[in-house]
Amino acid sequence: MGISVVAATTATFLVLLFDSLAAFAFAKYAFPGQRVLFWIVLATFIIPMQLALVQQFITLPWLGWVGSLKALVIPGAANAFGIFWMRQYAQGAIADELIQASMVDGSGFDLPTPAWLTAVRRSRDHRRRPRAWSHPSKSSFRLR
């Protein structure tokens, strides 16, 4: 059970890290080839998972990762759905002025600021159902 917890925790951390960094870059920075690269990421939705499994079956023994934790964690470290979903959220949740203000205030790198991480953490609150939906008896309106 211990190895399962380590694998799940590591995979979750890596997915959140890589997907949020890629989404932030696609949402807030303009760079050459941005649209083409994003369309390539979206095109991976079309590829069936079975084709990716065949490629992993060929690649993992070549790397010598068979039977190791790396074989569980690294192939799923980033996915197109997570990048797309977080990009869509970041476009509306983070103002460009906030990024410009952080650079003016002395942000050494053009990396996601703590405000971006706070916005991502707050997104989980928007996914929750309102309390009235969970408890029909406590609804604010009733049909007569």
ABEGO torsion letter per residue (X at the ends): XAAAAAAAAAAAAAAAAAAAAAAAAAAABBBBGAAAAAAAAAAAAABBAAAAAAAAAAAAAAAGABGBAAAAAAAAABBAAAAAAAAAAAAAABBAAAAAAAAAAGBABBBBBAAAAAAAAAAAAAABBBAAAABAAABABBBX
